[in-house]
Amino acid sequence: MRNFYNGPYIERLKSDGHRFILVAKPGDHKSLFEEFRSLPKTTYRCEHDGVTHRFEFVNGLAINDSHPDCLVNVLEYWEEHPNGKVQHWVWVTDFHLTEKNVYLIMKGGRARHKIENETFNTVKNHGYQFEHNFGHGKQNLSTVFANLMMLAFFVDQLLQLGCPLFAKALARLHTKKSLWERVRSAFTMLFIDSLEDLWRALAYGHRVKLVPDTS
């Protein structure tokens, strides 16, 4: 979401005792970037695994003209790959920036994209059917659905980390969406004694033991 780093929002973070590293967009706060561009900046450069990391930063800038007492520290960063690809970010933070910590601040700032790609993208596009309208409405049902879906996603993450059969089944079917389709099909068509039998069948292609229908 754009323009999270405004004065009232940052003051609220500070009053609640939170630290922050927020993505900054040049078009959101013209005065902040004009001041940042005009000032001498501390620069730092390092290399990791063949990738060059370049940093420029200034501490203690006003977030905008309307909130001159709301000070932030600005970090601009370029990631340069051997193939010529360059990626670029800017963050504002309340962490005092030095050459010793800008790499860690950058990693923290980029974690937002990791969360967005590996969490929100997964629950929206890979079989969980999570939508923006979850959590809206006059009653609580949509919020309950959203919470249950996030709980299911959390349980699946635990299984992926700690259950070899689940991990094997996911690797065999390649995507979570395909895995959920097989799971739904199995529960629709078969009687299954245990989840272990289910994951083993999906992981290795074994037949699930059928329980005769005595109804």
Secondary structure, 3 states (H helix, E strand, C coil): CCCCCCHHHHHHHHHCCCCCEEECCCCCCHHHHHHHHHCCCEEEEEEECCEEEEEEEEEEEEEECCEEEEEEEEEEEEEECCCCCEEEEEEEECCCCCCCCHHHHHHHHHHHHHHHHHHHHHHHHCCCCCCCCCCCCCCCHHHHHHHHHHHHHHHHHHHHHHCHHHHHHHHHHCCHHHHHHHHHHHHHHCCCCCHHHHHHHHHHCCCCCCCCCCC
